[in-house]
Amino acid sequence: MTSTPENPAHDGSDLAELREEIDELQAIPEDELLSPLPNAVEEHEPEATPSDAIGSEKWDEPAEDESLDQQ
């Protein structure tokens, strides 16, 4: 590229900043780049809790006593 008074020769001073940005992007796993999960969603993701099998409800007992777990 030819330098002119309007476009002086490039000294490369901003290349270090670009290199840092490239390195940061390369550190991100490919899966996260393709399908990112926002931190707010990840932090508030509910915990799974075990439950009884569908159809195993004991209809003749109160709801709080429905579990099939032996006590």
CHARMM-style PDB file with segment names, atoms N, HN, CA, C and O in Angstrom:
ATOM      1  N   MET     1       0.840  -1.167   0.000  1.00  0.00      PROA
ATOM      2  CA  MET     1       0.000   0.000   0.000  1.00  0.00      PROA
ATOM      3  C   MET     1       0.889   1.235   0.000  1.00  0.00      PROA
ATOM      4  O   MET     1       1.874   1.301   0.736  1.00  0.00      PROA
ATOM      5  N   THR     2       0.553   2.169  -0.794  1.00  0.00      PROA
ATOM      6  HN  THR     2      -0.247   2.115  -1.392  1.00  0.00      PROA
ATOM      7  CA  THR     2       1.339   3.393  -0.936  1.00  0.00      PROA
ATOM      8  C   THR     2       0.895   4.412   0.101  1.00  0.00      PROA
ATOM      9  O   THR     2      -0.298   4.613   0.327  1.00  0.00      PROA
ATOM     10  N   SER     3       1.884   5.057   0.734  1.00  0.00      PROA
ATOM     11  HN  SER     3       2.853   4.894   0.551  1.00  0.00      PROA
ATOM     12  CA  SER     3       1.535   6.102   1.698  1.00  0.00      PROA
ATOM     13  C   SER     3       1.461   7.442   0.999  1.00  0.00      PROA
ATOM     14  O   SER     3       2.238   7.744   0.092  1.00  0.00      PROA
ATOM     15  N   THR     4       0.518   8.225   1.440  1.00  0.00      PROA
ATOM     16  HN  THR     4      -0.113   7.981   2.176  1.00  0.00      PROA
ATOM     17  CA  THR     4       0.329   9.572   0.913  1.00  0.00      PROA
ATOM     18  C   THR     4       0.163  10.505   2.102  1.00  0.00      PROA
ATOM     19  O   THR     4      -0.002  10.028   3.224  1.00  0.00      PROA
ATOM     20  N   PRO     5       0.200  11.809   1.898  1.00  0.00      PROA
ATOM     21  CA  PRO     5      -0.026  12.721   3.032  1.00  0.00      PROA
ATOM     22  C   PRO     5      -1.366  12.487   3.728  1.00  0.00      PROA
ATOM     23  O   PRO     5      -1.472  12.658   4.943  1.00  0.00      PROA
ATOM     24  N   GLU     6      -2.392  12.096   2.961  1.00  0.00      PROA
ATOM     25  HN  GLU     6      -2.306  11.958   1.974  1.00  0.00      PROA
ATOM     26  CA  GLU     6      -3.699  11.825   3.559  1.00  0.00      PROA
ATOM     27  C   GLU     6      -3.724  10.466   4.260  1.00  0.00      PROA
ATOM     28  O   GLU     6      -4.468  10.275   5.222  1.00  0.00      PROA
ATOM     29  N   ASN     7      -2.923   9.536   3.785  1.00  0.00      PROA
ATOM     30  HN  ASN     7      -2.318   9.691   3.004  1.00  0.00      PROA
ATOM     31  CA  ASN     7      -2.853   8.183   4.345  1.00  0.00      PROA
ATOM     32  C   ASN     7      -1.396   7.853   4.676  1.00  0.00      PROA
ATOM     33  O   ASN     7      -0.709   7.245   3.856  1.00  0.00      PROA
ATOM     34  N   PRO     8      -0.912   8.239   5.857  1.00  0.00      PROA
ATOM     35  CA  PRO     8       0.480   7.952   6.200  1.00  0.00      PROA
ATOM     36  C   PRO     8       0.722   6.445   6.344  1.00  0.00      PROA
ATOM     37  O   PRO     8      -0.226   5.673   6.490  1.00  0.00      PROA
ATOM     38  N   ALA     9       1.966   6.039   6.304  1.00  0.00      PROA
ATOM     39  HN  ALA     9       2.736   6.666   6.185  1.00  0.00      PROA
ATOM     40  CA  ALA     9       2.336   4.628   6.428  1.00  0.00      PROA
ATOM     41  C   ALA     9       1.892   4.100   7.789  1.00  0.00      PROA
ATOM     42  O   ALA     9       1.995   4.789   8.804  1.00  0.00      PROA
ATOM     43  N   HSD    10       1.405   2.884   7.787  1.00  0.00      PROA
ATOM     44  HN  HSD    10       1.322   2.325   6.962  1.00  0.00      PROA
ATOM     45  CA  HSD    10       0.902   2.252   9.015  1.00  0.00      PROA
ATOM     46  C   HSD    10       2.087   1.753   9.836  1.00  0.00      PROA
ATOM     47  O   HSD    10       2.969   1.066   9.321  1.00  0.00      PROA
ATOM     48  N   ASP    11       2.096   2.114  11.141  1.00  0.00      PROA
ATOM     49  HN  ASP    11       1.380   2.672  11.559  1.00  0.00      PROA
ATOM     50  CA  ASP    11       3.213   1.698  11.988  1.00  0.00      PROA
ATOM     51  C   ASP    11       2.935   0.390  12.745  1.00  0.00      PROA
ATOM     52  O   ASP    11       3.828  -0.118  13.423  1.00  0.00      PROA
ATOM     53  N   GLY    12       1.726  -0.162  12.645  1.00  0.00      PROA
ATOM     54  HN  GLY    12       1.001   0.251  12.094  1.00  0.00      PROA
ATOM     55  CA  GLY    12       1.413  -1.440  13.287  1.00  0.00      PROA
ATOM     56  C   GLY    12       1.111  -1.343  14.767  1.00  0.00      PROA
ATOM     57  O   GLY    12       1.071  -2.371  15.442  1.00  0.00      PROA
ATOM     58  N   SER    13       0.900  -0.164  15.294  1.00  0.00      PROA
ATOM     59  HN  SER    13       0.933   0.671  14.745  1.00  0.00      PROA
ATOM     60  CA  SER    13       0.697   0.000  16.736  1.00  0.00      PROA
ATOM     61  C   SER    13      -0.603  -0.635  17.230  1.00  0.00      PROA
ATOM     62  O   SER    13      -0.684  -1.024  18.395  1.00  0.00      PROA
ATOM     63  N   ASP    14      -1.604  -0.747  16.390  1.00  0.00      PROA
ATOM     64  HN  ASP    14      -1.539  -0.431  15.444  1.00  0.00      PROA
ATOM     65  CA  ASP    14      -2.868  -1.319  16.849  1.00  0.00      PROA
ATOM     66  C   ASP    14      -2.947  -2.832  16.652  1.00  0.00      PROA
ATOM     67  O   ASP    14      -3.958  -3.441  17.005  1.00  0.00      PROA
ATOM     68  N   LEU    15      -1.917  -3.443  16.104  1.00  0.00      PROA
ATOM     69  HN  LEU    15      -1.096  -2.949  15.817  1.00  0.00      PROA
ATOM     70  CA  LEU    15      -1.941  -4.879  15.866  1.00  0.00      PROA
ATOM     71  C   LEU    15      -1.904  -5.685  17.162  1.00  0.00      PROA
ATOM     72  O   LEU    15      -2.451  -6.786  17.208  1.00  0.00      PROA
ATOM     73  N   ALA    16      -1.281  -5.172  18.203  1.00  0.00      PROA
ATOM     74  HN  ALA    16      -0.837  -4.277  18.166  1.00  0.00      PROA
ATOM     75  CA  ALA    16      -1.227  -5.879  19.484  1.00  0.00      PROA
ATOM     76  C   ALA    16      -2.637  -6.017  20.070  1.00  0.00      PROA
ATOM     77  O   ALA    16      -2.979  -7.065  20.619  1.00  0.00      PROA
ATOM     78  N   GLU    17      -3.449  -4.971  19.955  1.00  0.00      PROA
ATOM     79  HN  GLU    17      -3.172  -4.120  19.509  1.00  0.00      PROA
ATOM     80  CA  GLU    17      -4.830  -5.031  20.440  1.00  0.00      PROA
ATOM     81  C   GLU    17      -5.633  -6.067  19.657  1.00  0.00      PROA
ATOM     82  O   GLU    17      -6.409  -6.827  20.237  1.00  0.00      PROA
ATOM     83  N   LEU    18      -5.447  -6.094  18.359  1.00  0.00      PROA
ATOM     84  HN  LEU    18      -4.817  -5.477  17.888  1.00  0.00      PROA
ATOM     85  CA  LEU    18      -6.141  -7.081  17.535  1.00  0.00      PROA
ATOM     86  C   LEU    18      -5.701  -8.496  17.881  1.00  0.00      PROA
ATOM     87  O   LEU    18      -6.524  -9.410  17.913  1.00  0.00      PROA
ATOM     88  N   ARG    19      -4.418  -8.683  18.140  1.00  0.00      PROA
ATOM     89  HN  ARG    19      -3.749  -7.940  18.114  1.00  0.00      PROA
ATOM     90  CA  ARG    19      -3.908 -10.001  18.499  1.00  0.00      PROA
ATOM     91  C   ARG    19      -4.539 -10.482  19.798  1.00  0.00      PROA
ATOM     92  O   ARG    19      -4.893 -11.655  19.912  1.00  0.00      PROA
ATOM     93  N   GLU    20      -4.688  -9.584  20.795  1.00  0.00      PROA
ATOM     94  HN  GLU    20      -4.400  -8.630  20.703  1.00  0.00      PROA
ATOM     95  CA  GLU    20      -5.319  -9.936  22.064  1.00  0.00      PROA
ATOM     96  C   GLU    20      -6.768 -10.356  21.849  1.00  0.00      PROA
ATOM     97  O   GLU    20      -7.228 -11.341  22.427  1.00  0.00      PROA
ATOM     98  N   GLU    21      -7.483  -9.608  21.018  1.00  0.00      PROA
ATOM     99  HN  GLU    21      -7.110  -8.808  20.549  1.00  0.00      PROA
ATOM    100  CA  GLU    21      -8.888  -9.936  20.752  1.00  0.00      PROA
ATOM    101  C   GLU    21      -9.002 -11.285  20.045  1.00  0.00      PROA
ATOM    102  O   GLU    21      -9.888 -12.080  20.361  1.00  0.00      PROA
ATOM    103  N   ILE    22      -8.120 -11.541  19.102  1.00  0.00      PROA
ATOM    104  HN  ILE    22      -7.401 -10.895  18.845  1.00  0.00      PROA
ATOM    105  CA  ILE    22      -8.119 -12.823  18.392  1.00  0.00      PROA
ATOM    106  C   ILE    22      -7.840 -13.958  19.362  1.00  0.00      PROA
ATOM    107  O   ILE    22      -8.500 -14.995  19.301  1.00  0.00      PROA
ATOM    108  N   ASP    23      -6.872 -13.782  20.257  1.00  0.00      PROA
ATOM    109  HN  ASP    23      -6.336 -12.939  20.307  1.00  0.00      PROA
ATOM    110  CA  ASP    23      -6.546 -14.819  21.237  1.00  0.00      PROA
ATOM    111  C   ASP    23      -7.721 -15.099  22.170  1.00  0.00      PROA
ATOM    112  O   ASP    23      -7.982 -16.252  22.514  1.00  0.00      PROA
ATOM    113  N   GLU    24      -8.436 -14.036  22.585  1.00  0.00      PROA
ATOM    114  HN  GLU    24      -8.224 -13.099  22.306  1.00  0.00      PROA
ATOM    115  CA  GLU    24      -9.611 -14.212  23.449  1.00  0.00      PROA
ATOM    116  C   GLU    24     -10.696 -15.009  22.732  1.00  0.00      PROA
ATOM    117  O   GLU    24     -11.310 -15.899  23.320  1.00  0.00      PROA
ATOM    118  N   LEU    25     -10.929 -14.687  21.459  1.00  0.00      PROA
ATOM    119  HN  LEU    25     -10.429 -13.964  20.982  1.00  0.00      PROA
ATOM    120  CA  LEU    25     -11.943 -15.405  20.696  1.00  0.00      PROA
ATOM    121  C   LEU    25     -11.553 -16.857  20.458  1.00  0.00      PROA
ATOM    122  O   LEU    25     -12.412 -17.738  20.469  1.00  0.00      PROA
ATOM    123  N   GLN    26     -10.270 -17.114  20.245  1.00  0.00      PROA
ATOM    124  HN  GLN    26      -9.572 -16.398  20.236  1.00  0.00      PROA
ATOM    125  CA  GLN    26      -9.817 -18.487  20.037  1.00  0.00      PROA
ATOM    126  C   GLN    26      -9.936 -19.317  21.305  1.00  0.00      PROA
ATOM    127  O   GLN    26     -10.022 -20.542  21.225  1.00  0.00      PROA
ATOM    128  N   ALA    27      -9.943 -18.683  22.472  1.00  0.00      PROA
ATOM    129  HN  ALA    27      -9.873 -17.688  22.537  1.00  0.00      PROA
ATOM    130  CA  ALA    27     -10.055 -19.406  23.739  1.00  0.00      PROA
ATOM    131  C   ALA    27     -11.485 -19.873  24.015  1.00  0.00      PROA
ATOM    132  O   ALA    27     -11.689 -20.745  24.860  1.00  0.00      PROA
ATOM    133  N   ILE    28     -12.476 -19.313  23.320  1.00  0.00      PROA
ATOM    134  HN  ILE    28     -12.310 -18.605  22.634  1.00  0.00      PROA
ATOM    135  CA  ILE    28     -13.878 -19.696  23.526  1.00  0.00      PROA
ATOM    136  C   ILE    28     -14.133 -21.009  22.785  1.00  0.00      PROA
ATOM    137  O   ILE    28     -13.810 -21.120  21.603  1.00  0.00      PROA
ATOM    138  N   PRO    29     -14.717 -22.018  23.475  1.00  0.00      PROA
ATOM    139  CA  PRO    29     -15.005 -23.291  22.801  1.00  0.00      PROA
ATOM    140  C   PRO    29     -15.965 -23.097  21.619  1.00  0.00      PROA
ATOM    141  O   PRO    29     -16.833 -22.225  21.649  1.00  0.00      PROA
ATOM    142  N   GLU    30     -15.796 -23.912  20.594  1.00  0.00      PROA
ATOM    143  HN  GLU    30     -15.091 -24.620  20.570  1.00  0.00      PROA
ATOM    144  CA  GLU    30     -16.601 -23.792  19.380  1.00  0.00      PROA
ATOM    145  C   GLU    30     -18.095 -23.960  19.668  1.00  0.00      PROA
ATOM    146  O   GLU    30     -18.918 -23.258  19.079  1.00  0.00      PROA
ATOM    147  N   ASP    31     -18.457 -24.888  20.571  1.00  0.00      PROA
ATOM    148  HN  ASP    31     -17.788 -25.458  21.049  1.00  0.00      PROA
ATOM    149  CA  ASP    31     -19.865 -25.108  20.908  1.00  0.00      PROA
ATOM    150  C   ASP    31     -20.498 -23.844  21.478  1.00  0.00      PROA
ATOM    151  O   ASP    31     -21.649 -23.534  21.168  1.00  0.00      PROA
ATOM    152  N   GLU    32     -19.765 -23.118  22.301  1.00  0.00      PROA
ATOM    153  HN  GLU    32     -18.830 -23.370  22.553  1.00  0.00      PROA
ATOM    154  CA  GLU    32     -20.291 -21.893  22.894  1.00  0.00      PROA
ATOM    155  C   GLU    32     -20.457 -20.794  21.856  1.00  0.00      PROA
ATOM    156  O   GLU    32     -21.372 -19.976  21.957  1.00  0.00      PROA
ATOM    157  N   LEU    33     -19.581 -20.769  20.862  1.00  0.00      PROA
ATOM    158  HN  LEU    33     -18.838 -21.433  20.780  1.00  0.00      PROA
ATOM    159  CA  LEU    33     -19.712 -19.775  19.795  1.00  0.00      PROA
ATOM    160  C   LEU    33     -20.929 -20.057  18.926  1.00  0.00      PROA
ATOM    161  O   LEU    33     -21.611 -19.131  18.485  1.00  0.00      PROA
ATOM    162  N   LEU    34     -21.205 -21.344  18.678  1.00  0.00      PROA
ATOM    163  HN  LEU    34     -20.651 -22.096  19.036  1.00  0.00      PROA
ATOM    164  CA  LEU    34     -22.321 -21.713  17.804  1.00  0.00      PROA
ATOM    165  C   LEU    34     -23.666 -21.598  18.511  1.00  0.00      PROA
ATOM    166  O   LEU    34     -24.660 -21.221  17.890  1.00  0.00      PROA
ATOM    167  N   SER    35     -23.709 -21.920  19.810  1.00  0.00      PROA
ATOM    168  HN  SER    35     -22.902 -22.227  20.314  1.00  0.00      PROA
ATOM    169  CA  SER    35     -24.959 -21.892  20.551  1.00  0.00      PROA
ATOM    170  C   SER    35     -24.689 -21.348  21.951  1.00  0.00      PROA
ATOM    171  O   SER    35     -24.622 -22.115  22.911  1.00  0.00      PROA
ATOM    172  N   PRO    36     -24.532 -20.032  22.072  1.00  0.00      PROA
ATOM    173  CA  PRO    36     -24.200 -19.470  23.379  1.00  0.00      PROA
ATOM    174  C   PRO    36     -25.375 -19.534  24.353  1.00  0.00      PROA
ATOM    175  O   PRO    36     -26.530 -19.371  23.959  1.00  0.00      PROA
ATOM    176  N   LEU    37     -25.069 -19.772  25.615  1.00  0.00      PROA
ATOM    177  HN  LEU    37     -24.131 -19.905  25.935  1.00  0.00      PROA
ATOM    178  CA  LEU    37     -26.071 -19.790  26.677  1.00  0.00      PROA
ATOM    179  C   LEU    37     -25.821 -18.576  27.551  1.00  0.00      PROA
ATOM    180  O   LEU    37     -24.780 -18.491  28.204  1.00  0.00      PROA
ATOM    181  N   PRO    38     -26.751 -17.640  27.576  1.00  0.00      PROA
ATOM    182  CA  PRO    38     -26.538 -16.452  28.403  1.00  0.00      PROA
ATOM    183  C   PRO    38     -26.308 -16.817  29.865  1.00  0.00      PROA
ATOM    184  O   PRO    38     -26.926 -17.748  30.382  1.00  0.00      PROA
ATOM    185  N   ASN    39     -25.415 -16.082  30.532  1.00  0.00      PROA
ATOM    186  HN  ASN    39     -24.913 -15.326  30.112  1.00  0.00      PROA
ATOM    187  CA  ASN    39     -25.094 -16.373  31.928  1.00  0.00      PROA
ATOM    188  C   ASN    39     -26.324 -16.305  32.816  1.00  0.00      PROA
ATOM    189  O   ASN    39     -26.454 -17.108  33.741  1.00  0.00      PROA
ATOM    190  N   ALA    40     -27.223 -15.377  32.564  1.00  0.00      PROA
ATOM    191  HN  ALA    40     -27.118 -14.725  31.814  1.00  0.00      PROA
ATOM    192  CA  ALA    40     -28.420 -15.241  33.394  1.00  0.00      PROA
ATOM    193  C   ALA    40     -29.277 -16.502  33.316  1.00  0.00      PROA
ATOM    194  O   ALA    40     -29.859 -16.913  34.319  1.00  0.00      PROA
ATOM    195  N   VAL    41     -29.360 -17.114  32.150  1.00  0.00      PROA
ATOM    196  HN  VAL    41     -28.887 -16.780  31.335  1.00  0.00      PROA
ATOM    197  CA  VAL    41     -30.143 -18.334  31.998  1.00  0.00      PROA
ATOM    198  C   VAL    41     -29.443 -19.478  32.720  1.00  0.00      PROA
ATOM    199  O   VAL    41     -30.082 -20.252  33.432  1.00  0.00      PROA
ATOM    200  N   GLU    42     -28.148 -19.582  32.537  1.00  0.00      PROA
ATOM    201  HN  GLU    42     -27.629 -18.953  31.958  1.00  0.00      PROA
ATOM    202  CA  GLU    42     -27.394 -20.662  33.157  1.00  0.00      PROA
ATOM    203  C   GLU    42     -27.441 -20.582  34.677  1.00  0.00      PROA
ATOM    204  O   GLU    42     -27.544 -21.612  35.344  1.00  0.00      PROA
ATOM    205  N   GLU    43     -27.367 -19.369  35.240  1.00  0.00      PROA
ATOM    206  HN  GLU    43     -27.283 -18.532  34.699  1.00  0.00      PROA
ATOM    207  CA  GLU    43     -27.384 -19.207  36.690  1.00  0.00      PROA
ATOM    208  C   GLU    43     -28.736 -19.565  37.293  1.00  0.00      PROA
ATOM    209  O   GLU    43     -28.795 -20.038  38.428  1.00  0.00      PROA
ATOM    210  N   HSD    44     -29.825 -19.348  36.556  1.00  0.00      PROA
ATOM    211  HN  HSD    44     -29.778 -18.964  35.634  1.00  0.00      PROA
ATOM    212  CA  HSD    44     -31.163 -19.590  37.075  1.00  0.00      PROA
ATOM    213  C   HSD    44     -31.773 -20.896  36.577  1.00  0.00      PROA
ATOM    214  O   HSD    44     -32.981 -21.103  36.695  1.00  0.00      PROA
ATOM    215  N   GLU    45     -30.947 -21.773  36.024  1.00  0.00      PROA
ATOM    216  HN  GLU    45     -29.966 -21.605  35.928  1.00  0.00      PROA
ATOM    217  CA  GLU    45     -31.445 -23.036  35.523  1.00  0.00      PROA
ATOM    218  C   GLU    45     -31.930 -23.884  36.698  1.00  0.00      PROA
ATOM    219  O   GLU    45     -31.193 -24.054  37.669  1.00  0.00      PROA
ATOM    220  N   PRO    46     -33.147 -24.420  36.633  1.00  0.00      PROA
ATOM    221  CA  PRO    46     -33.679 -25.180  37.771  1.00  0.00      PROA
ATOM    222  C   PRO    46     -32.960 -26.511  37.961  1.00  0.00      PROA
ATOM    223  O   PRO    46     -32.436 -27.096  37.013  1.00  0.00      PROA
ATOM    224  N   GLU    47     -32.947 -26.970  39.203  1.00  0.00      PROA
ATOM    225  HN  GLU    47     -33.372 -26.494  39.973  1.00  0.00      PROA
ATOM    226  CA  GLU    47     -32.366 -28.273  39.526  1.00  0.00      PROA
ATOM    227  C   GLU    47     -33.433 -29.344  39.309  1.00  0.00      PROA
ATOM    228  O   GLU    47     -34.592 -29.146  39.676  1.00  0.00      PROA
ATOM    229  N   ALA    48     -33.062 -30.441  38.735  1.00  0.00      PROA
ATOM    230  HN  ALA    48     -32.121 -30.601  38.437  1.00  0.00      PROA
ATOM    231  CA  ALA    48     -33.998 -31.540  38.530  1.00  0.00      PROA
ATOM    232  C   ALA    48     -34.257 -32.248  39.855  1.00  0.00      PROA
ATOM    233  O   ALA    48     -33.341 -32.451  40.652  1.00  0.00      PROA
ATOM    234  N   THR    49     -35.511 -32.619  40.079  1.00  0.00      PROA
ATOM    235  HN  THR    49     -36.254 -32.454  39.431  1.00  0.00      PROA
ATOM    236  CA  THR    49     -35.859 -33.374  41.286  1.00  0.00      PROA
ATOM    237  C   THR    49     -36.534 -34.671  40.868  1.00  0.00      PROA
ATOM    238  O   THR    49     -37.297 -34.691  39.902  1.00  0.00      PROA
ATOM    239  N   PRO    50     -36.260 -35.747  41.583  1.00  0.00      PROA
ATOM    240  CA  PRO    50     -36.893 -37.022  41.217  1.00  0.00      PROA
ATOM    241  C   PRO    50     -38.396 -36.978  41.488  1.00  0.00      PROA
ATOM    242  O   PRO    50     -38.852 -36.284  42.397  1.00  0.00      PROA
ATOM    243  N   SER    51     -39.138 -37.705  40.713  1.00  0.00      PROA
ATOM    244  HN  SER    51     -38.768 -38.269  39.975  1.00  0.00      PROA
ATOM    245  CA  SER    51     -40.587 -37.769  40.893  1.00  0.00      PROA
ATOM    246  C   SER    51     -41.063 -39.190  40.632  1.00  0.00      PROA
ATOM    247  O   SER    51     -40.315 -40.023  40.120  1.00  0.00      PROA
ATOM    248  N   ASP    52     -42.294 -39.451  40.983  1.00  0.00      PROA
ATOM    249  HN  ASP    52     -42.901 -38.774  41.399  1.00  0.00      PROA
ATOM    250  CA  ASP    52     -42.878 -40.774  40.758  1.00  0.00      PROA
ATOM    251  C   ASP    52     -43.201 -40.952  39.284  1.00  0.00      PROA
ATOM    252  O   ASP    52     -43.347 -39.977  38.547  1.00  0.00      PROA
ATOM    253  N   ALA    53     -43.309 -42.189  38.866  1.00  0.00      PROA
ATOM    254  HN  ALA    53     -43.191 -42.981  39.465  1.00  0.00      PROA
ATOM    255  CA  ALA    53     -43.632 -42.478  37.477  1.00  0.00      PROA
ATOM    256  C   ALA    53     -45.049 -42.029  37.154  1.00  0.00      PROA
ATOM    257  O   ALA    53     -45.922 -42.027  38.022  1.00  0.00      PROA
ATOM    258  N   ILE    54     -45.271 -41.647  35.898  1.00  0.00      PROA
ATOM    259  HN  ILE    54     -44.562 -41.649  35.193  1.00  0.00      PROA
ATOM    260  CA  ILE    54     -46.594 -41.234  35.459  1.00  0.00      PROA
ATOM    261  C   ILE    54     -47.549 -42.416  35.616  1.00  0.00      PROA
ATOM    262  O   ILE    54     -47.225 -43.542  35.239  1.00  0.00      PROA
ATOM    263  N   GLY    55     -48.709 -42.152  36.166  1.00  0.00      PROA
ATOM    264  HN  GLY    55     -48.973 -41.237  36.473  1.00  0.00      PROA
ATOM    265  CA  GLY    55     -49.711 -43.203  36.352  1.00  0.00      PROA
ATOM    266  C   GLY    55     -49.588 -43.932  37.673  1.00  0.00      PROA
ATOM    267  O   GLY    55     -50.379 -44.834  37.949  1.00  0.00      PROA
ATOM    268  N   SER    56     -48.618 -43.567  38.497  1.00  0.00      PROA
ATOM    269  HN  SER    56     -47.975 -42.835  38.273  1.00  0.00      PROA
ATOM    270  CA  SER    56     -48.429 -44.275  39.764  1.00  0.00      PROA
ATOM    271  C   SER    56     -49.068 -43.553  40.949  1.00  0.00      PROA
ATOM    272  O   SER    56     -48.826 -43.915  42.100  1.00  0.00      PROA
ATOM    273  N   GLU    57     -49.877 -42.541  40.673  1.00  0.00      PROA
ATOM    274  HN  GLU    57     -50.074 -42.247  39.738  1.00  0.00      PROA
ATOM    275  CA  GLU    57     -50.490 -41.781  41.753  1.00  0.00      PROA
ATOM    276  C   GLU    57     -51.446 -42.667  42.549  1.00  0.00      PROA
ATOM    277  O   GLU    57     -52.100 -43.554  42.001  1.00  0.00      PROA
ATOM    278  N   LYS    58     -51.507 -42.412  43.818  1.00  0.00      PROA
ATOM    279  HN  LYS    58     -50.976 -41.692  44.264  1.00  0.00      PROA
ATOM    280  CA  LYS    58     -52.438 -43.121  44.689  1.00  0.00      PROA
ATOM    281  C   LYS    58     -53.596 -42.163  44.955  1.00  0.00      PROA
ATOM    282  O   LYS    58     -53.516 -41.310  45.838  1.00  0.00      PROA
ATOM    283  N   TRP    59     -54.659 -42.310  44.194  1.00  0.00      PROA
ATOM    284  HN  TRP    59     -54.724 -43.003  43.476  1.00  0.00      PROA
ATOM    285  CA  TRP    59     -55.764 -41.369  44.227  1.00  0.00      PROA
ATOM    286  C   TRP    59     -56.570 -41.432  45.520  1.00  0.00      PROA
ATOM    287  O   TRP    59     -57.312 -40.499  45.826  1.00  0.00      PROA
ATOM    288  N   ASP    60     -56.438 -42.499  46.270  1.00  0.00      PROA
ATOM    289  HN  ASP    60     -55.835 -43.257  46.021  1.00  0.00      PROA
ATOM    290  CA  ASP    60     -57.214 -42.619  47.499  1.00  0.00      PROA
ATOM    291  C   ASP    60     -56.508 -41.989  48.703  1.00  0.00      PROA
ATOM    292  O   ASP    60     -57.016 -42.058  49.822  1.00  0.00      PROA
ATOM    293  N   GLU    61     -55.349 -41.380  48.481  1.00  0.00      PROA
ATOM    294  HN  GLU    61     -54.937 -41.324  47.572  1.00  0.00      PROA
ATOM    295  CA  GLU    61     -54.601 -40.737  49.563  1.00  0.00      PROA
ATOM    296  C   GLU    61     -54.491 -39.237  49.296  1.00  0.00      PROA
ATOM    297  O   GLU    61     -54.600 -38.813  48.145  1.00  0.00      PROA
ATOM    298  N   PRO    62     -54.277 -38.428  50.331  1.00  0.00      PROA
ATOM    299  CA  PRO    62     -54.064 -36.991  50.119  1.00  0.00      PROA
ATOM    300  C   PRO    62     -52.818 -36.760  49.260  1.00  0.00      PROA
ATOM    301  O   PRO    62     -51.919 -37.599  49.231  1.00  0.00      PROA
ATOM    302  N   ALA    63     -52.768 -35.645  48.578  1.00  0.00      PROA
ATOM    303  HN  ALA    63     -53.498 -34.963  48.602  1.00  0.00      PROA
ATOM    304  CA  ALA    63     -51.673 -35.344  47.650  1.00  0.00      PROA
ATOM    305  C   ALA    63     -50.308 -35.416  48.317  1.00  0.00      PROA
ATOM    306  O   ALA    63     -49.354 -35.891  47.702  1.00  0.00      PROA
ATOM    307  N   GLU    64     -50.190 -34.959  49.555  1.00  0.00      PROA
ATOM    308  HN  GLU    64     -50.965 -34.572  50.056  1.00  0.00      PROA
ATOM    309  CA  GLU    64     -48.882 -34.979  50.212  1.00  0.00      PROA
ATOM    310  C   GLU    64     -48.413 -36.391  50.558  1.00  0.00      PROA
ATOM    311  O   GLU    64     -47.234 -36.584  50.857  1.00  0.00      PROA
ATOM    312  N   ASP    65     -49.319 -37.397  50.524  1.00  0.00      PROA
ATOM    313  HN  ASP    65     -50.276 -37.240  50.281  1.00  0.00      PROA
ATOM    314  CA  ASP    65     -48.959 -38.784  50.825  1.00  0.00      PROA
ATOM    315  C   ASP    65     -48.881 -39.651  49.585  1.00  0.00      PROA
ATOM    316  O   ASP    65     -48.807 -40.873  49.713  1.00  0.00      PROA
ATOM    317  N   GLU    66     -48.893 -39.071  48.377  1.00  0.00      PROA
ATOM    318  HN  GLU    66     -48.953 -38.078  48.274  1.00  0.00      PROA
ATOM    319  CA  GLU    66     -48.962 -39.839  47.156  1.00  0.00      PROA
ATOM    320  C   GLU    66     -47.698 -40.593  46.785  1.00  0.00      PROA
ATOM    321  O   GLU    66     -47.772 -41.547  46.009  1.00  0.00      PROA
ATOM    322  N   SER    67     -46.545 -40.207  47.305  1.00  0.00      PROA
ATOM    323  HN  SER    67     -46.485 -39.433  47.935  1.00  0.00      PROA
ATOM    324  CA  SER    67     -45.280 -40.796  46.893  1.00  0.00      PROA
ATOM    325  C   SER    67     -45.272 -42.309  47.091  1.00  0.00      PROA
ATOM    326  O   SER    67     -45.872 -42.829  48.032  1.00  0.00      PROA
ATOM    327  N   LEU    68     -44.597 -42.990  46.207  1.00  0.00      PROA
ATOM    328  HN  LEU    68     -44.109 -42.567  45.442  1.00  0.00      PROA
ATOM    329  CA  LEU    68     -44.475 -44.450  46.313  1.00  0.00      PROA
ATOM    330  C   LEU    68     -43.292 -44.861  47.184  1.00  0.00      PROA
ATOM    331  O   LEU    68     -43.085 -46.048  47.436  1.00  0.00      PROA
ATOM    332  N   ASP    69     -42.524 -43.889  47.638  1.00  0.00      PROA
ATOM    333  HN  ASP    69     -42.692 -42.924  47.434  1.00  0.00      PROA
ATOM    334  CA  ASP    69     -41.361 -44.204  48.477  1.00  0.00      PROA
ATOM    335  C   ASP    69     -41.821 -44.891  49.758  1.00  0.00      PROA
ATOM    336  O   ASP    69     -42.791 -44.475  50.392  1.00  0.00      PROA
ATOM    337  N   GLN    70     -41.115 -45.936  50.120  1.00  0.00      PROA
ATOM    338  HN  GLN    70     -40.328 -46.274  49.605  1.00  0.00      PROA
ATOM    339  CA  GLN    70     -41.420 -46.660  51.368  1.00  0.00      PROA
ATOM    340  C   GLN    70     -40.807 -45.895  52.523  1.00  0.00      PROA
ATOM    341  O   GLN    70     -39.615 -45.589  52.494  1.00  0.00      PROA
ATOM    342  N   GLN    71     -41.588 -45.582  53.530  1.00  0.00      PROA
ATOM    343  HN  GLN    71     -42.557 -45.830  53.554  1.00  0.00      PROA
ATOM    344  CA  GLN    71     -41.077 -44.831  54.674  1.00  0.00      PROA
ATOM    345  C   GLN    71     -41.095 -45.670  55.921  1.00  0.00      PROA
ATOM    346  OT1 GLN    71     -40.698 -45.200  56.988  1.00  0.00      PROA
TER     347      GLN     71
END
